[in-house]
């Protein structure tokens, strides 16, 4: 008895490019980009966001603007700085009522965010005023804040006092970075152009020296606390992750070609974002310190901030990037329900513009009715846990699937005719062509299929070779 003729097996091709990782998919979801130019094209030097308020502050040139994080629109613009002064590091308090800002004039000002009135000024009485580049609210006491500037000092102030509560002396060059250390009451961090990162305890009298000093490989542009015992410092084109317990760098990240200018945490502290003058943002995992995703911008990046989602702290809502050209980039990531609502709103607006609003409403009512019927009938076919389950096997009593003409020719050994038929059939697709040529090659019949061909019969074969000669998956066939 003759054996049953088996069909050609499915062709296994080499895999294509690797799919996107979950981190790459996550950051590619920041699609709704809004570009806001600053007045006079001034560089965006600072973007800050308080922990709980629904606002963020953007500082550029001689003004500081407050945005609503829900609408992404400007709600207040504060311009009460000097004529030739440049505002620095505008930061809103966590209750959203007061904004602090430094400046190149050496004066720190407190503004009422409601009336934009100047509540208080510090440093105007000093004889030699140097720029104040960093202002940060305290994480604990609501009236305390710290400043860092070109006078090489770190100062802690109180809104109710005219003189600083504490002064830190020890830097040998400009201090351009600073932050409070979370979980450590009264501990602040500063970074300067003297290539050092210093830890200060502000509870020691009115003046003090650093309790810990780290040497890095370049001028420090930004520092970011990763917790109570880890700290990231941007120095040159490197980012040093410093361990405060061991007193040594834990790892040094070298993922930028130019100087790193800004740092930020995302996804509940599981990702560290680094931005540089090369126009790139690198996303690092805080567990392995590997680059898991990256973003590209058209100009050098000077400032960076991430606003978390109000519903879930482990997800982010906005990615804010300040460019040297004066553009503020606001990228928004929508969740599943918000994305569906936005899509429906866009469809409704398009229907209104096209004059088909009645048709859209009719289809929407039909869709709602269909969903209601499905919800009503859901679960009616449930028979209980004790019901028998019948597994039906394959039914082999039916008629076999008819063979295609090129398959019939291959079965009869007419290799040349089978090749002509599969190349002439536009509906067969490239997979069947590859399957046939692979089968002919494995049977040693490829030369027989190409032998004694006229010029007219050789043209389809040459066309297929020219179309697939650059494809890596078919190179082993076209080379033969």
C-alpha positions as semicolon CSV with decimal commas, in nm:
position;residue;x (nm);y (nm);z (nm)
1;X;0,000;0,000;0,000
2;X;0,139;0,336;-0,104
3;X;0,216;0,585;0,170
4;X;0,010;0,900;0,198
5;X;0,163;1,200;0,025
6;X;0,238;1,465;0,286
7;X;0,199;1,837;0,221
8;X;0,503;2,062;0,224
9;X;0,590;2,162;0,582
10;X;0,557;2,528;0,685
11;X;0,865;2,729;0,600
12;X;1,057;2,851;0,906
13;X;1,232;3,174;0,826
14;X;1,492;3,357;1,032
15;X;1,334;3,590;1,287
16;X;1,304;3,958;1,208
17;X;1,410;4,250;1,427
18;X;1,348;4,214;1,799
19;X;1,017;4,356;1,924
20;X;1,001;4,660;2,147
21;X;1,072;4,608;2,514
22;X;0,807;4,709;2,771
23;X;1,011;5,016;2,866
24;X;1,040;5,129;2,503
25;X;0,666;5,081;2,456
26;X;0,597;5,276;2,776
27;X;0,797;5,584;2,675
28;X;0,677;5,575;2,315
29;X;0,327;5,620;2,459
30;X;0,416;5,984;2,540
31;X;0,272;6,095;2,206
32;X;0,053;6,398;2,272
33;X;0,334;6,653;2,240
34;X;0,276;7,024;2,298
35;X;0,553;7,269;2,203
36;X;0,537;7,604;2,383
37;X;0,788;7,874;2,277
38;X;0,923;8,102;2,547
39;X;0,909;8,482;2,508
40;X;1,211;8,619;2,320
41;X;1,327;8,258;2,264
42;X;1,496;8,250;2,604
43;X;1,640;7,915;2,708
44;X;1,429;7,704;2,947
45;X;1,665;7,687;3,245
46;X;1,437;7,528;3,506
47;X;1,126;7,308;3,530
48;X;0,999;7,217;3,877
49;X;0,689;7,042;4,003
50;X;0,573;7,023;4,368
51;X;0,485;6,679;4,507
52;X;0,107;6,721;4,538
53;X;-0,011;7,042;4,369
54;X;-0,154;7,022;4,016
55;X;0,089;7,282;3,883
56;X;0,444;7,309;3,758
57;X;0,672;7,610;3,713
58;X;0,882;7,689;3,405
59;X;1,157;7,953;3,427
60;X;1,311;8,120;3,123
61;X;1,463;8,462;3,072
62;X;1,313;8,722;3,304
63;X;0,994;8,537;3,390
64;X;0,854;8,233;3,565
65;X;0,532;8,077;3,435
66;X;0,295;7,849;3,625
67;X;0,111;7,581;3,426
68;X;-0,189;7,367;3,510
69;X;-0,085;7,003;3,477
70;X;-0,435;6,894;3,368
71;X;-0,496;7,147;3,091
72;X;-0,127;7,210;3,007
73;X;-0,204;7,582;2,989
74;X;-0,044;7,884;3,156
75;X;-0,238;8,006;3,459
76;X;0,006;8,270;3,590
77;X;0,306;8,459;3,455
78;X;0,538;8,633;3,700
79;X;0,771;8,894;3,552
80;X;0,851;9,109;3,854
81;X;1,226;9,075;3,819
82;X;1,488;9,336;3,735
83;X;1,519;9,488;3,389
84;X;1,843;9,305;3,313
85;X;1,783;9,025;3,562
86;X;1,749;8,661;3,462
87;X;1,516;8,446;3,672
88;X;1,646;8,115;3,805
89;X;1,488;7,806;3,956
90;X;1,125;7,907;4,003
91;X;0,962;7,653;4,236
92;X;0,604;7,636;4,368
93;X;0,533;7,531;4,725
94;X;0,344;7,205;4,771
95;X;0,022;7,388;4,863
96;X;0,048;7,595;4,542
97;X;0,024;7,934;4,718
98;X;0,382;8,068;4,704
99;X;0,648;8,065;4,432
100;X;1,016;8,116;4,509
101;X;1,271;8,222;4,249
102;X;1,633;8,327;4,243
103;X;1,812;8,526;3,978
104;X;2,137;8,656;3,839
105;X;2,087;8,970;4,047
106;X;2,149;8,773;4,365
107;X;1,802;8,833;4,511
108;X;1,563;8,557;4,618
109;X;1,195;8,655;4,594
110;X;0,872;8,502;4,723
111;X;0,558;8,563;4,514
112;X;0,191;8,510;4,588
113;X;0,071;8,282;4,307
114;X;-0,279;8,431;4,327
115;X;-0,204;8,803;4,303
116;X;0,158;8,778;4,176
117;X;0,259;9,023;4,449
118;X;0,610;9,016;4,597
119;X;0,577;8,884;4,953
120;X;0,941;8,905;5,054
121;X;1,294;8,951;4,924
122;X;1,625;8,820;5,054
123;X;1,976;8,936;4,965
124;X;1,898;9,287;4,840
125;X;2,098;9,449;5,123
126;X;2,421;9,266;5,045
127;X;2,702;9,475;4,893
128;X;2,826;9,214;4,647
129;X;2,535;9,018;4,508
130;X;2,613;8,706;4,309
131;X;2,366;8,493;4,109
132;X;2,145;8,245;4,293
133;X;2,090;7,942;4,068
134;X;1,915;7,691;4,296
135;X;1,607;7,735;4,516
136;X;1,433;7,433;4,672
137;X;1,150;7,405;4,923
138;X;1,202;7,188;5,230
139;X;1,046;6,842;5,224
140;X;0,936;6,879;5,587
141;X;0,886;7,231;5,723
142;X;0,658;7,423;5,489
143;X;0,826;7,761;5,555
144;X;1,189;7,653;5,500
145;X;1,387;7,652;5,175
146;X;1,749;7,624;5,061
147;X;1,951;7,827;4,809
148;X;2,280;7,770;4,626
149;X;2,466;8,026;4,420
150;X;2,788;8,166;4,286
151;X;2,893;8,288;4,633
152;X;3,008;7,926;4,696
153;X;2,770;7,881;4,990
154;X;2,463;7,674;5,070
155;X;2,199;7,856;5,275
156;X;1,880;7,753;5,453
157;X;1,614;8,022;5,499
158;X;1,277;8,066;5,668
159;X;0,994;8,274;5,526
160;X;0,952;8,453;5,858
161;X;1,317;8,560;5,897
162;X;1,534;8,804;5,706
163;X;1,866;8,633;5,775
164;X;1,954;8,273;5,683
165;X;1,900;8,011;5,952
166;X;2,210;7,821;5,846
167;X;2,505;7,875;5,609
168;X;2,725;7,599;5,467
169;X;3,080;7,695;5,371
170;X;3,323;7,464;5,194
171;X;3,281;7,481;4,817
172;X;3,571;7,630;4,622
173;X;3,373;7,728;4,310
174;X;3,020;7,809;4,193
175;X;2,742;7,593;4,340
176;X;2,493;7,511;4,063
177;X;2,303;7,208;4,200
178;X;2,126;7,123;4,524
179;X;1,841;6,927;4,680
180;X;1,702;6,805;5,012
181;X;1,770;6,448;5,117
182;X;1,442;6,257;5,170
183;X;1,402;6,066;5,493
184;X;1,682;6,264;5,659
185;X;1,554;6,567;5,850
186;X;1,770;6,872;5,788
187;X;2,011;6,705;5,542
188;X;2,086;6,884;5,213
189;X;2,304;6,801;4,912
190;X;2,496;7,041;4,690
191;X;2,713;7,009;4,380
192;X;2,955;7,266;4,243
193;X;3,197;7,349;3,969
194;X;3,480;7,245;4,203
195;X;3,396;6,884;4,100
196;X;3,258;6,789;4,441
197;X;2,926;6,673;4,583
198;X;2,884;6,765;4,949
199;X;2,638;6,647;5,214
200;X;2,540;6,899;5,484
201;X;2,368;6,868;5,822
202;X;2,178;7,195;5,874
203;X;2,094;7,114;6,236
204;X;2,445;7,201;6,355
205;X;2,430;7,564;6,469
206;X;2,414;7,863;6,234
207;X;2,712;7,764;6,018
208;X;2,873;7,435;5,934
209;X;3,106;7,232;5,716
210;X;3,011;6,933;5,500
211;X;2,975;6,601;5,677
212;X;3,063;6,406;5,362
213;X;3,236;6,497;5,035
214;X;3,250;6,306;4,705
215;X;3,496;6,380;4,426
216;X;3,361;6,347;4,070
217;X;3,513;6,381;3,723
218;X;3,357;6,712;3,617
219;X;3,156;7,018;3,707
220;X;2,829;6,916;3,873
221;X;2,524;7,047;3,687
222;X;2,247;6,863;3,875
223;X;2,190;6,629;4,167
224;X;1,895;6,398;4,230
225;X;1,819;6,202;4,547
226;X;1,729;5,839;4,470
227;X;1,636;5,770;4,831
228;X;1,778;5,824;5,175
229;X;2,106;5,647;5,092
230;X;2,156;5,689;4,714
231;X;2,232;6,003;4,519
232;X;2,284;6,073;4,147
233;X;2,513;6,355;4,034
234;X;2,555;6,479;3,676
235;X;2,924;6,562;3,625
236;X;3,042;6,622;3,271
237;X;2,911;6,352;3,039
238;X;2,887;6,105;3,328
239;X;2,633;6,039;3,602
240;X;2,777;5,916;3,930
241;X;2,548;5,713;4,156
242;X;2,682;5,773;4,507
243;X;2,619;5,546;4,804
244;X;2,597;5,751;5,124
245;X;2,637;5,444;5,346
246;X;2,961;5,313;5,196
247;X;3,086;5,659;5,101
248;X;3,180;5,540;4,751
249;X;3,032;5,561;4,401
250;X;2,812;5,260;4,336
251;X;2,818;5,293;3,958
252;X;2,912;5,552;3,695
253;X;2,676;5,585;3,397
254;X;2,842;5,679;3,068
255;X;2,557;5,693;2,818
256;X;2,589;6,051;2,683
257;X;2,827;6,204;2,431
258;X;2,808;6,555;2,579
259;X;2,754;6,707;2,923
260;X;2,457;6,584;3,127
261;X;2,245;6,884;3,227
262;X;1,938;6,746;3,409
263;X;1,821;6,444;3,611
264;X;1,475;6,318;3,706
265;X;1,305;6,013;3,855
266;X;1,013;5,835;3,688
267;X;0,780;5,538;3,737
268;X;0,778;5,562;4,113
269;X;1,157;5,583;4,142
270;X;1,232;5,271;3,935
271;X;1,371;5,473;3,642
272;X;1,639;5,744;3,633
273;X;1,614;5,988;3,341
274;X;1,928;6,171;3,230
275;X;1,920;6,456;2,976
276;X;2,221;6,611;2,806
277;X;2,345;6,870;2,563
278;X;2,350;6,599;2,295
279;X;1,969;6,632;2,278
280;X;1,902;6,285;2,415
281;X;1,720;6,150;2,718
282;X;1,842;5,815;2,847
283;X;1,616;5,607;3,071
284;X;1,808;5,386;3,316
285;X;1,673;5,110;3,534
286;X;1,760;5,176;3,899
287;X;1,800;4,802;3,962
288;X;2,048;4,713;3,685
289;X;2,158;5,067;3,579
290;X;2,120;4,968;3,214
291;X;1,968;5,193;2,947
292;X;1,619;5,056;2,881
293;X;1,493;5,331;2,647
294;X;1,595;5,664;2,495
295;X;1,436;5,972;2,342
296;X;1,579;6,219;2,091
297;X;1,518;6,595;2,072
298;X;1,623;6,850;1,813
299;X;1,823;7,081;2,044
300;X;2,037;7,063;2,360
301;X;1,834;6,991;2,673
302;X;1,877;7,218;2,975
303;X;1,596;7,111;3,209
304;X;1,382;6,805;3,271
305;X;1,087;6,706;3,491
306;X;0,842;6,416;3,517
307;X;0,491;6,456;3,661
308;X;0,338;6,133;3,796
309;X;-0,019;6,027;3,732
310;X;-0,261;6,133;4,009
311;X;-0,433;5,792;3,996
312;X;-0,120;5,575;4,008
313;X;0,214;5,695;4,143
314;X;0,403;5,420;3,957
315;X;0,293;5,565;3,622
316;X;0,372;5,906;3,476
317;X;0,144;6,163;3,319
318;X;0,371;6,431;3,167
319;X;0,730;6,443;3,044
320;X;0,854;6,804;3,048
321;X;1,169;6,900;2,859
322;X;1,322;7,249;2,832
323;X;1,541;7,314;2,528
324;X;1,817;7,565;2,469
325;X;1,624;7,710;2,174
326;X;1,346;7,831;2,407
327;X;1,095;7,554;2,336
328;X;0,911;7,374;2,614
329;X;0,811;7,020;2,516
330;X;0,517;6,869;2,706
331;X;0,454;6,504;2,622
332;X;0,150;6,339;2,778
333;X;0,087;5,970;2,828
334;X;-0,280;5,873;2,836
335;X;-0,410;5,565;3,016
336;X;-0,644;5,316;2,846
337;X;-0,973;5,475;2,954
338;X;-0,846;5,828;2,886
339;X;-0,716;5,723;2,545
340;X;-1,059;5,580;2,452
341;X;-1,235;5,898;2,566
342;X;-0,992;6,113;2,368
343;X;-1,047;5,900;2,057
344;X;-1,428;5,927;2,090
345;X;-1,401;6,303;2,140
346;X;-1,191;6,337;1,824
347;X;-1,445;6,130;1,625
348;X;-1,729;6,348;1,752
349;X;-1,544;6,666;1,658
350;X;-1,468;6,532;1,310
351;X;-1,836;6,443;1,264
352;X;-1,938;6,796;1,364
353;X;-1,692;6,947;1,117
354;X;-1,801;6,714;0,835
355;X;-2,172;6,773;0,906
356;X;-2,245;6,408;0,989
357;X;-2,328;6,455;1,356
358;X;-2,671;6,289;1,320
359;X;-2,519;5,976;1,165
360;X;-2,254;5,965;1,439
361;X;-2,519;5,988;1,712
362;X;-2,724;5,711;1,546
363;X;-2,423;5,479;1,533
364;X;-2,335;5,565;1,892
365;X;-2,687;5,477;2,014
366;X;-2,669;5,149;1,821
367;X;-2,332;5,071;1,979
368;X;-2,462;5,147;2,329
369;X;-2,768;4,925;2,268
370;X;-2,550;4,638;2,147
371;X;-2,323;4,666;2,451
372;X;-2,629;4,667;2,678
373;X;-2,765;4,348;2,520
374;X;-2,427;4,176;2,560
375;X;-2,410;4,280;2,925
376;X;-2,764;4,148;2,982
377;X;-2,696;3,809;2,822
378;X;-2,353;3,760;2,976
379;X;-2,340;3,437;3,179
380;X;-2,668;3,283;3,057
381;X;-2,493;2,981;2,905
382;X;-2,320;2,886;3,231
383;X;-2,423;2,529;3,328
384;X;-2,242;2,496;3,657
385;X;-1,917;2,341;3,766
386;X;-2,046;1,981;3,746
387;X;-2,134;1,991;3,377
388;X;-1,960;1,745;3,146
389;X;-1,711;1,886;2,899
390;X;-1,684;1,710;2,563
391;X;-1,362;1,749;2,369
392;X;-1,420;1,682;2,001
393;X;-1,135;1,550;1,788
394;X;-1,044;1,632;1,431
395;X;-1,302;1,522;1,176
396;X;-1,108;1,332;0,907
397;X;-1,412;1,199;0,718
398;X;-1,451;1,512;0,504
399;X;-1,300;1,571;0,164
400;X;-0,933;1,672;0,159
401;X;-0,842;2,027;0,070
402;X;-0,784;2,056;-0,307
403;X;-0,430;2,112;-0,418
404;X;-0,325;2,424;-0,603
405;X;-0,197;2,388;-0,961
406;X;0,168;2,436;-0,862
407;X;0,129;2,173;-0,588
408;X;-0,017;1,925;-0,837
409;X;0,272;1,989;-1,077
410;X;0,524;1,940;-0,794
411;X;0,360;1,608;-0,700
412;X;0,385;1,486;-1,060
413;X;0,753;1,584;-1,077
414;X;0,698;1,871;-1,323
415;X;0,940;2,103;-1,143
416;X;0,981;2,364;-1,417
417;X;0,605;2,397;-1,464
418;X;0,548;2,422;-1,087
419;X;0,797;2,710;-1,067
420;X;0,628;2,888;-1,358
421;X;0,284;2,849;-1,200
422;X;0,383;2,980;-0,856
423;X;0,564;3,281;-1,006
424;X;0,271;3,363;-1,235
425;X;0,006;3,333;-0,961
426;X;-0,019;3,673;-0,788
427;X;-0,252;3,532;-0,520
428;X;-0,009;3,265;-0,405
429;X;0,207;3,514;-0,218
430;X;0,582;3,518;-0,148
431;X;0,557;3,246;0,117
432;X;0,448;2,981;-0,136
433;X;0,730;3,084;-0,371
434;X;0,987;3,046;-0,093
435;X;0,830;2,717;0,013
436;X;0,853;2,574;-0,341
437;X;1,211;2,689;-0,404
438;X;1,319;2,550;-0,066
439;X;1,153;2,216;-0,150
440;X;1,320;2,204;-0,492
441;X;1,656;2,280;-0,333
442;X;1,618;2,007;-0,071
443;X;1,522;1,754;-0,343
444;X;1,813;1,855;-0,566
445;X;1,567;1,956;-0,839
446;X;1,641;2,328;-0,855
447;X;1,875;2,292;-1,155
448;X;1,616;2,078;-1,336
449;X;1,353;2,348;-1,282
450;X;1,580;2,617;-1,432
451;X;1,734;2,413;-1,718
452;X;1,645;2,469;-2,088
453;X;1,444;2,790;-2,030
454;X;1,381;3,040;-2,304
455;X;1,435;3,413;-2,256
456;X;1,064;3,465;-2,200
457;X;1,041;3,194;-1,933
458;X;1,356;3,320;-1,761
459;X;1,224;3,676;-1,703
460;X;0,991;3,589;-1,407
461;X;1,274;3,405;-1,234
462;X;1,514;3,697;-1,279
463;X;1,251;3,941;-1,149
464;X;1,207;3,735;-0,833
465;X;1,584;3,717;-0,780
466;X;1,627;4,095;-0,823
467;X;1,343;4,170;-0,582
468;X;1,480;3,941;-0,311
469;X;1,857;3,957;-0,354
470;X;1,896;4,218;-0,077
471;X;1,668;4,039;0,170
472;X;1,872;3,858;0,440
473;X;1,606;3,587;0,475
474;X;1,634;3,477;0,110
475;X;2,006;3,534;0,056
476;X;2,082;3,162;0,084
477;X;1,836;3,093;-0,202
478;X;1,918;3,383;-0,435
479;X;2,291;3,306;-0,399
480;X;2,238;2,961;-0,548
